[in-house]
Amino acid sequence: MRDLTGDLLSRLEAAAHQAAREEGDAVRRFVHAAAGLRMGAVIPVLLERLVVDQELIKSRTHTSRALDHLIRAAHESGRLRPEVGAGDLILLSIRLSHPLPSGLSRLDADGTLLHRHLDLALDGLTTQAAPAPAPAPGEPLTFADLVAAADRPNTTD
């Protein structure tokens, strides 16, 4: 469980760095890459059994910093709504990558439906002619919020 979690964190960090290096919408590329990890299938099991050690905390810290850099750049460029945080994007990718139940899984055998739904969510479900959306309710979720909610040590330094 610990090795799988460390691997997921490393992949998320790599996805954030890769997305930040390319031109265009880094947040969109990151969310698609994160959803491609299909974390929605494994996170529930990991959270029940995971024991956090110092190496995992270090990995989590590196991932958090990479995501914070990506989010900050997206906010500064105006590409990302100011009320969106890294935790919001991670949970979006987890929720939408959760396996579809029973026969519905046939609808997304090749993963294209997942990415369609991600694009719809990322576009804010508005058309070009629609007015800018109202700010989302609540505060942006941070990576640290996810750690705290999972009842794991909140040390990220």
PyMOL commands that set and color helices and strands:
alter all, ss='L'
color gray80, all
select helices_A, chain A and resi 2-21+26-36+39-49+54-77+86-97+102-108+112-122+143-149
alter helices_A, ss='H'
color red, helices_A
deselect
rebuild
show_as cartoon
